[in-house]
Amino acid sequence: MELLKPIRKKDPDQQGFATRTIHAGQPHDPYTGSVVPNIVLSSTFAQKSPGIPYAQKSPGAPHGFEYSRTNNPTRATYELCCASLENGEYAVAFASGMAAISGALHLLKHGDNVLCIADAYGGTLRYINTICVPSYGITATYGDFATENVMELLATSPKTTKMVWLESPSNPLLKVLDIAAIAAAVRETFDGECLLVVDNTFMSPYFQRPLELGADLVVESATKFLNGHSDVVGGIVAGRDRALEQRLRHTQNALGAVPSPFDCYLVLRGMKTLPLRMERSASNAMQLALFLESHTSVERVIYPGLPSHPQHELSKRQMLHGGFGSIVCFFCVGGLIGAKILLERFQLWTLAESLGAVESLVESPAVMTHSSIPKEKREELGIFDNLIRLSCGIEDASDLIFDMNQALEGLDGM
Ligand SMILES: *Cc1c(COP(=O)(O)O)cnc(C)c1O
């Protein structure tokens, strides 16, 4: 027995991404040995003495548990796992991606300006333009960080700019931004007084980690890849600065848009297969992109993994694990009529909004996700009626290609 070497345990921070999707924040239950985190439904928690919680202090509950809007054991476990995957110090969970986005925007005060990408997620634009601006006295300016000179865009922004809001790749045109370069430019222009927030929903922390690229906060709609099974609506905000965490926790508790313990459990479960799902769906996306690029019923394909994508080299540098995500866009022939005929012909692809789940989805941004943007403005952005957005799932690529091929067949001869 003396020959046995002392047991060694890898520092959890040094473990690989896939290991952490399964284990981060999720030790076995000390009482039962349960391997799966408990779903703790209790809305309130017994106290030993007034103001002294019963539960032991833990990294997920530095003050113990009192009331589930403020903190809940299942949610704390979920938040610890998300924090680890984003390579952050903390993650704050919300009841939807939009609740997470509004939680982050609530860091702004009356009179502050947010500089946002012009083609941000529609819900983000709606929250800024119809609530933050008229009700909270926040101002908003917009820019295209992919084509405008970023230094000039920042330098000509109002001095009151306290937040820059990015998505990369953008939705639906998949423009890729140099997050590290923008982070450095924001720090330089605003002397560290302006937060860079990146909505990372399209990539998930498996393919892109904005905090490592210099962003102050990362936002994810957990509804999409994190959960990945089209059965939860949720969102998180993650970061590294503990003072910011305190402000986000205050907002989480004050707004009260928190996820249920069951939803936290479902996303924790979904995240265990995040690397496998991302690898498979991105591989399917690459195969679809190549197939579409060679099809005579297709005018143009947009996918960061294709050498024809204007930011292909940047994507190779910035995206992790050699992947380019699971979203592919293309313009079909035949305009709006062609798109409509195509979308009605799919048998395996589901015609639906949303993205990031195990089943493959197809949609028309002009008629569905982006229909609230006036046609003229849509076309200015490049969202024409024949644009089709795919969210590749994890089915067999051959079946997805078969269905795509049969749906496209003859469209070019119409
Ligand atoms: C879906 C989505 C959101 C909003 O998330 P919900 O969970 O639907 O509230 C925000 N940003 C992006 C990029 C999204 O795709």
The ligand as a MOL file (V3000), in Angstrom:
LIG
                    3D

  0  0  0     0  0            999 V3000
M  V30 BEGIN CTAB
M  V30 COUNTS 15 15 0 0 0
M  V30 BEGIN ATOM
M  V30 1 C -33.5930 34.1950 -29.0980 0
M  V30 2 C -32.6000 35.2530 -28.9310 0
M  V30 3 C -32.7090 36.1810 -27.8840 0
M  V30 4 C -33.8820 36.2080 -26.9280 0
M  V30 5 O -33.9670 35.0960 -26.1210 0
M  V30 6 P -35.3650 34.5620 -25.5230 0
M  V30 7 O -34.9140 33.4080 -24.7010 0
M  V30 8 O -36.2460 34.2190 -26.6710 0
M  V30 9 O -35.9410 35.6680 -24.7000 0
M  V30 10 C -31.7090 37.1300 -27.7670 0
M  V30 11 N -30.6750 37.1780 -28.6190 0
M  V30 12 C -30.5460 36.3130 -29.6430 0
M  V30 13 C -29.3780 36.4300 -30.5580 0
M  V30 14 C -31.5020 35.3210 -29.8360 0
M  V30 15 O -31.3790 34.4800 -30.8590 0
M  V30 END ATOM
M  V30 BEGIN BOND
M  V30 1 1 1 2
M  V30 2 1 2 3
M  V30 3 2 2 14
M  V30 4 1 3 4
M  V30 5 2 3 10
M  V30 6 1 4 5
M  V30 7 1 5 6
M  V30 8 2 6 7
M  V30 9 1 6 8
M  V30 10 1 6 9
M  V30 11 1 10 11
M  V30 12 2 11 12
M  V30 13 1 12 13
M  V30 14 1 12 14
M  V30 15 1 14 15
M  V30 END BOND
M  V30 END CTAB
M  END
